[in-house]
Amino acid sequence: MKQPKLSFWQMWNVSFGFLGVQFGFALQNANVSRILSDLGADLHSLSLFWLAAPIMGLIVQPIVGGMSDFTWTKLGRRGPFILAGSFFAALGMLLMPNAPLFVKIISPIVFGGMMLALMDASFNVSFQPFRALVADMLPEEQRNTGYSIQSFLINVGAVIGSALPFILTNLVGLDNISSEGNVAPSVMWAFYIGATVLMMSVIWTVFRTKEYAPEEYYEMKGIDAEKTIAAQEIESKKPFSEKLSTFFGLLRNMPTTMKQLAIVQFFSWFALYIMWVYTTPAIGQHVWDIAPEYYNMDPKLVPLEISIKMGQAGDWVGIVFAAYSLFAAIYSAFMSGIANKIGRKLTYSVSLILGGIGFVSFLVFQNPEIIHVDLLITEVDIPIGALNLIYPMVGIGIAWAAILAMPYAMLSNALPADKMGVYMGIFNFTIAGPQIVSGLLGGWIVSSLFDGNAINMIVLAGISMVIGGFSVYFVKEN
């Protein structure tokens, strides 16, 4: 039995929930450093707080991947995990901006760190099943298109999510300045809206996508259904120690393509982690001329004029992140055709190199002269250097689109269909590992080697991304 092709709108529905998941994830990426700074985190400790993301991914995704391979319910195989992860991510988004309300129970900065861990664990519960769902539902000849649609939706969600605090400040009129250790109202309401969009879009995918029944799925994938189901029942009854041994066996025997992609993943995700952690202080210091020491100061002691600049820089980070997501969404619309014409490897490699060039070019854009800009939805007065940061986002957006799609499209053909979920979860090690390394070293690097100048961290990210681009050459596709 050959797996049927899906229509465009069926492929759209499969990934539509990822728009909401990425909406929330983008809000987190663009604003968590800002929120943690408002709650009292200094520049040195920011990267340590951000470690919650990769650590949770390292723990959660392989477990969820394996469980979703063996889970068949009325909501489908992947649907229950997508729905559960999104619910708890939304809960974390509602609670994190309100950390100061819990001051009588726990320190706001500790509570903020806990909610970051909850959100990251929950986002990771949703991420892996969404990746595996495309491989489950689409035949091989549609996967380039399917992952490109997913990348497009991811980036549409990221554009809106990243820009939302800026929109709420400049269009709605909410205050973007934190006061006395509280989170700025524009950021707080952005998280409330993000939680709502997240749940609504995920519910759409879960209830509009009908996953295949086990027998039907295995027949289409050329797997002996009766034998596989019997083996899964035996597997489910094994003690935890034996399951763990099986898992490490899969880890040792992972496909060669996965091992080779791990090198590329290391350098690209090392760079992305730096971007998420340090873009806010880098832009504040490099363009708004905020001295590094203000990012290591108790937020209650920061002068009002500096707090205003920090608020403006923080809002503009959202626009910059929205820009790279927009360019990624545009590139996603063409990426499938480009990959089909010149190959996935060359597409992936060139994309990463362009992203690295984008990071390094941050150094060029420092002009502090104020210019009046019409952004269609509102008008603002910002430094010319800040406006010109849109240009590097073209390359970074191209790299981001490729990172979201190309490795998974390359990997899906190398994985056994009955272990797609667990191997996709294991593949998350190649995402979490470099972020953990970056988080452990980042604080020391920015303090000891760069004297608190966060812009140098962005340049380091660029160098890492370029190395990742050249590493694609060594990947052999199955």
C-alpha positions in Angstrom: 0.0 0.0 0.0 1.5 3.3 -1.1 1.2 6.3 1.2 -1.2 8.8 -0.3 -0.1 12.4 -1.0 -1.7 15.1 1.0 -3.2 18.3 -0.4 -1.6 21.6 0.3 -4.2 22.5 3.0 -3.8 19.1 4.6 0.0 19.7 4.9 -0.8 23.2 6.2 -3.1 21.8 8.9 -0.4 19.3 10.0 2.0 22.1 10.9 -0.4 25.0 11.7 -0.1 24.4 15.4 3.6 25.0 15.1 2.8 28.6 14.3 1.4 29.1 17.8 4.2 27.1 19.4 6.8 29.3 17.7 4.8 32.4 18.5 5.3 31.6 22.2 8.9 30.4 21.7 9.8 33.6 19.8 8.3 35.7 22.6 10.5 33.8 25.0 13.7 34.1 22.9 13.3 37.8 22.4 12.3 38.7 25.9 13.5 36.3 28.5 16.9 38.0 28.8 15.0 41.3 29.2 12.7 39.8 31.8 15.4 38.1 33.8 17.4 41.4 33.8 14.4 43.2 35.1 14.1 40.6 37.8 17.7 41.0 38.8 19.9 38.7 36.7 23.3 40.2 35.7 25.1 39.8 32.4 27.4 37.0 33.6 24.5 34.8 34.9 22.2 35.3 31.9 23.6 32.3 30.0 23.3 30.1 33.0 19.6 30.8 33.4 19.2 30.1 29.7 20.6 26.6 30.3 17.1 25.5 31.3 16.2 25.3 27.6 18.8 22.8 26.3 18.8 20.8 29.6 15.0 20.3 29.4 15.3 19.5 25.7 18.0 16.9 26.5 15.8 15.2 29.0 12.4 15.6 27.5 12.6 15.1 23.8 14.1 11.6 23.7 11.5 10.4 26.3 8.7 12.0 24.4 10.0 10.7 21.1 10.1 7.2 22.3 6.7 7.4 24.0 5.0 8.9 21.0 6.3 6.1 18.8 4.3 3.6 20.9 1.3 5.8 21.7 -1.9 5.4 19.7 -5.0 7.2 21.0 -8.2 8.7 19.7 -6.2 12.0 19.3 -3.6 10.2 17.3 0.0 9.2 17.9 1.7 12.6 18.2 -1.4 14.7 19.1 -1.6 14.0 22.8 2.0 15.1 23.4 1.6 18.2 21.2 -1.6 19.2 23.2 -0.1 18.5 26.6 3.2 20.3 25.9 1.4 23.4 24.6 -0.9 23.6 27.7 2.0 23.7 30.1 4.0 26.1 27.9 1.0 28.5 27.9 0.7 28.1 31.7 4.4 29.1 32.1 3.9 32.1 29.8 1.0 33.3 32.0 3.0 33.0 35.2 6.5 34.1 34.3 5.8 37.9 33.8 4.1 37.8 37.2 7.1 36.6 39.1 7.1 39.6 41.5 3.7 38.6 42.8 5.3 35.5 44.4 7.9 37.4 46.3 6.6 36.3 49.7 7.0 32.6 48.7 10.1 32.7 46.5 12.6 35.1 45.0 11.3 36.6 41.7 14.5 35.7 39.8 14.3 32.1 41.1 10.6 31.9 40.2 11.4 33.4 36.7 14.0 30.7 36.2 11.6 28.0 37.2 9.0 29.3 34.8 11.6 29.4 32.0 12.4 25.8 32.8 8.7 24.9 32.7 8.2 26.7 29.4 11.2 25.1 27.8 10.3 21.6 29.0 6.8 22.1 27.6 7.9 23.6 24.3 10.2 20.6 23.9 7.3 18.2 24.5 5.6 19.8 21.5 8.6 20.3 19.2 9.6 16.7 18.6 6.1 15.3 17.9 5.5 18.1 15.4 8.7 17.2 13.6 7.8 13.5 13.6 4.2 14.2 12.5 5.4 15.5 9.1 7.5 12.4 8.6 4.5 10.3 9.6 1.9 11.9 7.4 3.8 12.7 4.3 5.3 10.4 1.7 9.1 10.9 1.0 8.5 12.9 -2.2 6.5 15.5 -0.2 8.8 15.9 2.7 10.9 18.8 1.3 7.6 20.7 0.8 6.1 19.6 4.1 9.1 20.8 6.2 9.3 24.0 4.1 5.6 24.7 5.0 6.4 24.0 8.6 9.3 26.3 8.5 7.2 29.0 6.9 4.5 28.7 9.6 7.1 28.6 12.3 8.6 31.9 11.1 5.2 33.6 10.6 4.5 32.9 14.2 8.0 34.1 15.2 7.6 37.4 13.3 4.4 38.3 15.1 5.6 36.9 18.5 8.9 38.8 18.4 7.4 42.1 17.3 4.4 42.0 19.7 5.9 43.9 22.7 7.1 46.7 20.2 3.6 46.8 18.7 1.9 46.9 22.1 4.2 49.8 23.1 4.1 51.9 19.9 0.6 51.1 18.6 -1.5 50.3 21.6 0.4 52.6 24.0 1.5 50.2 26.8 4.5 51.2 28.8 7.8 49.4 27.8 9.8 50.5 30.9 10.3 48.1 33.9 10.0 49.8 37.3 11.3 48.6 40.7 12.1 45.1 39.5 8.7 44.5 37.7 8.3 43.3 34.2 7.3 46.0 31.6 3.5 46.0 30.9 4.0 45.6 27.1 6.0 42.4 27.7 3.5 41.1 30.2 0.5 41.5 27.9 2.5 40.1 25.0 3.0 36.8 27.0 -0.8 36.7 27.7 -1.6 37.0 24.0 1.1 34.5 23.1 -0.4 31.9 25.5 -3.8 32.3 23.9 -2.5 32.0 20.3 -0.4 29.0 21.2 -3.4 27.0 22.5 -5.8 27.9 19.7 -3.4 27.0 16.9 -2.4 23.7 18.5 -6.0 22.7 19.0 -6.6 23.4 15.3 -3.8 21.0 14.2 -4.8 18.2 16.7 -8.4 18.2 15.7 -8.0 18.9 12.0 -5.3 16.3 11.3 -6.4 12.6 11.3 -3.3 10.5 12.0 -3.1 7.0 10.6 -4.2 3.9 12.6 -1.2 1.6 13.5 -2.0 -1.1 11.0 -2.5 1.4 8.2 0.6 3.3 9.1 2.9 0.3 9.2 1.5 -1.1 5.9 2.3 2.2 4.2 5.8 2.3 5.6 6.4 -1.3 4.6 6.6 -2.6 8.1 5.2 -5.9 9.4 2.3 -4.5 11.5 1.5 -7.6 13.5 5.2 -8.2 14.4 5.9 -4.6 15.3 2.8 -4.2 17.5 3.7 -7.4 19.3 7.2 -6.2 19.8 5.9 -2.8 21.2 3.7 -4.6 23.7 6.8 -6.6 24.9 8.8 -3.4 25.0 6.2 -1.6 27.1 6.4 -4.4 29.8 10.1 -4.2 30.1 11.6 -2.8 33.4 13.0 0.8 33.2 16.6 -0.4 33.4 16.1 -2.6 30.3 14.4 0.3 28.4 17.3 2.5 29.3 19.7 -0.1 27.9 17.7 -0.3 24.7 17.8 3.5 24.4 21.6 3.6 24.8 21.8 0.9 22.2 19.9 3.1 19.7 22.2 6.0 20.7 25.3 3.9 19.9 23.9 2.7 16.6 22.5 5.9 15.3 22.6 6.3 11.5 25.9 7.7 10.1 24.0 10.7 8.6 22.8 11.7 12.1 26.4 11.5 13.5 27.6 13.7 10.6 24.8 16.2 11.0 25.7 16.5 14.7 28.9 18.4 13.8 26.9 20.9 11.8 24.3 21.2 14.5 27.0 21.9 17.1 28.3 25.0 15.4 24.9 26.3 14.3 23.1 25.9 17.6 26.1 27.2 19.6 25.7 30.4 17.5 21.9 30.5 18.0 22.2 30.2 21.8 24.6 33.2 21.9 22.1 35.2 19.7 19.2 34.6 22.0 21.1 35.3 25.2 23.2 38.3 24.2 21.4 40.2 21.4 19.6 42.4 23.9 22.7 43.6 25.8 24.7 43.7 22.5 22.3 46.1 20.8 21.9 48.1 24.0 25.7 48.6 24.4 26.7 48.8 20.7 23.9 51.0 19.3 22.2 52.8 22.3 25.7 53.3 24.0 24.6 51.8 27.3 27.7 51.0 29.4 28.2 47.3 30.2 28.1 47.9 34.0 24.4 48.8 33.8 23.7 45.2 32.7 25.4 44.0 35.9 23.6 46.4 38.2 20.6 45.9 40.5 17.7 47.0 38.3 16.3 49.2 41.1 19.5 51.2 41.0 19.6 51.8 37.2 18.9 55.6 36.4 15.7 56.4 34.7 17.3 57.6 31.5 19.2 54.3 31.2 16.0 52.3 31.9 14.4 54.2 29.0 17.2 53.3 26.7 17.1 49.7 27.8 13.4 49.6 27.1 13.9 51.1 23.6 16.7 48.6 22.9 14.7 45.7 24.2 11.7 46.6 22.0 14.0 46.9 19.0 15.4 43.4 19.6 11.9 42.2 19.1 11.8 44.0 15.7 15.2 42.6 14.7 14.1 39.1 15.7 10.8 39.6 13.8 12.9 40.7 10.8 15.0 37.5 10.7 11.9 35.4 11.1 10.2 37.3 8.3 13.2 36.7 5.9 13.2 33.1 7.0 9.5 32.8 6.2 10.1 34.3 2.7 13.1 32.0 2.1 11.1 29.0 3.3 8.7 29.6 0.4 11.5 29.0 -2.1 13.8 26.7 -0.2 12.1 23.5 -1.2 12.5 24.4 -4.9 16.1 25.5 -4.4 16.9 22.2 -2.5 15.3 20.1 -5.3 17.4 21.9 -7.9 20.9 22.2 -6.3 20.6 19.6 -3.5 19.9 19.8 0.2 23.6 19.9 1.2 24.5 22.9 -0.9 21.4 24.7 0.1 22.1 24.0 3.8 25.8 25.0 3.6 25.3 28.3 1.8 22.4 29.3 4.1 24.6 28.8 7.2 27.5 30.7 5.8 25.2 33.7 4.9 23.9 33.6 8.5 27.4 33.7 9.9 28.2 36.7 7.7 25.1 38.4 9.0 26.2 38.0 12.7 29.7 39.3 12.0 28.3 42.4 10.2 26.7 43.6 13.4 30.0 45.3 14.1 29.5 47.7 11.1 26.2 49.1 12.4 26.8 51.5 15.3 25.7 54.9 14.1 24.0 56.7 17.1 22.4 59.5 15.0 18.7 59.5 15.6 16.4 59.1 12.6 12.6 59.2 12.2 11.2 56.0 10.7 7.8 55.1 9.4 7.2 51.4 10.1 3.7 51.5 8.5 2.0 50.4 11.8 3.7 53.2 13.7 6.5 55.9 13.6 9.5 55.9 15.8 12.8 57.8 16.4 15.7 55.4 16.6 19.5 55.4 16.0 20.5 54.8 12.4 22.6 51.9 13.5 19.6 50.1 15.0 17.6 50.6 11.7 20.5 49.2 9.7 20.6 46.0 11.8 17.7 44.8 9.6 20.3 44.0 6.9 22.2 41.3 8.8 18.9 39.7 9.5 18.5 38.7 5.9 21.4 36.2 6.2 20.4 35.1 9.7 16.9 34.5 8.5 18.1 32.4 5.6 20.2 30.3 8.0 17.4 30.0 10.5 15.0 28.7 7.8 17.5 26.1 6.7 18.2 25.0 10.3 14.5 24.4 10.8 14.1 22.3 7.7 17.2 20.9 6.0 18.6 18.7 8.7 15.2 17.1 9.3 14.6 16.5 5.6 18.1 15.0 5.3 17.6 12.9 8.4 14.1 11.5 7.8 15.3 9.4 4.9 18.0 7.8 7.0 15.7 6.7 9.9 13.6 3.6 10.3 9.9 4.5 10.2 9.0 2.5 13.4 11.7 4.5 15.4 11.2 7.9 13.8 10.0 9.5 17.0 12.7 8.2 19.3 15.5 9.0 16.8 14.1 12.5 16.3 14.3 12.9 20.0 17.8 11.6 20.2 18.7 14.1 17.4 17.7 16.8 19.9 21.0 15.9 21.7 22.7 17.7 18.8 20.6 20.8 19.6 20.8 20.7 23.4 24.5 19.8 23.7 26.0 22.8 21.9 23.6 25.1 23.8 24.7 23.7 27.1 28.4 24.2 26.1 27.6 27.7 25.1 25.7 28.4 28.3 28.4 27.1 30.5 31.2 29.0 28.7 29.2 32.2 27.7 29.3 34.0 31.0 33.1 33.4 31.4 33.8 34.4 27.8 31.8 37.7 27.9 33.3 38.7 31.3 36.9 37.4 31.1 37.7 37.7 27.4 35.4 40.4 26.2 35.2 42.6 29.3 31.4 42.6 29.2 31.1 43.8 25.6 28.3 41.6 24.4 28.8 42.6 20.7 31.9 40.4 20.6 29.7 37.4 21.5 27.6 38.1 18.4 30.8 38.0 16.3 31.8 34.7 17.9 28.3 33.4 16.9 29.0 34.4 13.3 32.4 32.6 13.2 30.7 29.4 14.7 27.9 29.6 12.1 30.4 29.8 9.2 32.3 26.8 10.5 28.9 24.9 10.6 28.2 25.8 7.0 31.5 24.3 5.8 30.9 21.2 8.0 27.9 20.3 5.8 30.3 19.2 3.2 31.2 16.1 5.3 27.5 14.9 5.6 26.6 11.9 3.4 22.9 11.7 2.7 21.2 8.3 2.7 
